[in-house]
Amino acid sequence: MRIKSKSRNHFWGHHKGAEINIERERQADPFYIIVTAKDGGYLYDGWAPREITSIKEAKKEALRGAML
C-alpha cells in the first residue's frame, strides 16, 4: 500500500491500482470510505461500521469491502 497522506482521522493512498480515501470529521464520528478503481469505478463508497474506531481498522475495512 502506497501512502500519500495520513493522520488520525484521514487516509489517502493507493493499493493494487485502486485509490483509497478515508475521512471522518470528529473522533466520535464513523469513517467514510471511498475506494475507486483505475477506471474510475467505485469499489466502496459508504460509511464504515461504527465499531471501527481507528484508521488502521478503517483501512482493513476498505480493502475487505473493495475486495482488494
HUQUINOR-V684007 format. One record per residue. N is the residue number from 1. SS is DSSP state (hx for helix, st for strand, lp for the rest). Layout:
((N | SS) (N | SS))
//
This chain:
((1 | lp) (2 | st) (3 | st) (4 | st) (5 | st) (6 | st) (7 | lp) (8 | lp) (9 | lp) (10 | st) (11 | st) (12 | st) (13 | st) (14 | st) (15 | st) (16 | lp) (17 | lp) (18 | st) (19 | st) (20 | st) (21 | st) (22 | st) (23 | st) (24 | lp) (25 | lp) (26 | lp) (27 | lp) (28 | lp) (29 | lp) (30 | lp) (31 | lp) (32 | st) (33 | st) (34 | st) (35 | st) (36 | st) (37 | lp) (38 | lp) (39 | lp) (40 | lp) (41 | lp) (42 | st) (43 | st) (44 | st) (45 | st) (46 | st) (47 | st) (48 | lp) (49 | lp) (50 | lp) (51 | lp) (52 | lp) (53 | lp) (54 | lp) (55 | hx) (56 | hx) (57 | hx) (58 | hx) (59 | hx) (60 | hx) (61 | hx) (62 | hx) (63 | hx) (64 | hx) (65 | hx) (66 | lp) (67 | lp) (68 | lp))
//
